[in-house]
Amino acid sequence: MAYGAHRSPFLPPHPDLTLARDCEQCLGWGTVVTRDGDHELCRMCQPSPDDENTAGSTS
């Protein structure tokens, strides 16, 4: 019987560490851990895909 951590079928997000360097929310990691134990990109320093889509539009 093998013991140890189970491998997650999902890969963690890949943050831009240059943006995360001085972030106080994620402490420079670029990701935060949710209550469910999942890794998510830090909302304070990492741009979301929605930000890129709305950056070029004017209202």
C-alpha positions in Angstrom: 0.0 0.0 0.0 1.4 3.4 -1.0 1.1 6.5 1.2 1.6 10.1 0.2 0.0 13.0 -1.5 -2.4 12.5 -4.3 -1.5 14.1 -7.6 -4.0 16.7 -8.8 -5.3 16.1 -12.3 -5.2 19.9 -12.8 -2.1 22.0 -13.3 -1.7 25.0 -11.1 -1.9 28.4 -12.8 1.3 30.0 -14.1 1.7 33.5 -12.6 3.9 36.2 -13.9 6.5 36.5 -11.0 7.7 39.9 -12.1 4.2 41.3 -11.4 4.0 39.4 -8.1 7.4 40.5 -6.8 6.1 43.3 -4.4 2.6 42.0 -3.8 1.5 41.9 -0.2 -1.5 39.7 -0.9 0.4 36.7 -2.3 3.8 37.5 -0.9 5.5 37.3 -4.3 4.1 33.9 -5.3 1.5 35.1 -7.8 -1.0 32.6 -6.5 -3.2 32.2 -3.5 -4.7 29.1 -2.0 -8.5 29.0 -1.6 -10.5 27.5 1.2 -10.9 24.4 -0.9 -7.1 24.0 -1.3 -7.0 25.1 -4.9 -4.4 27.5 -6.3 -5.7 30.6 -8.0 -3.9 33.6 -9.6 -3.7 36.5 -7.2 -6.4 39.1 -8.0 -4.2 41.9 -6.7 -1.2 41.5 -9.0 -2.1 39.1 -11.8 -4.2 40.3 -14.7 -7.2 38.1 -15.5 -8.2 37.1 -19.0 -11.2 39.4 -18.8 -8.9 42.4 -18.2 -7.1 41.7 -21.5 -10.4 41.6 -23.4 -11.8 44.8 -22.0 -8.5 46.8 -22.1 -8.9 47.8 -25.8 -12.6 48.6 -25.6 -13.9 52.1 -24.9 -17.3 52.8 -23.4 
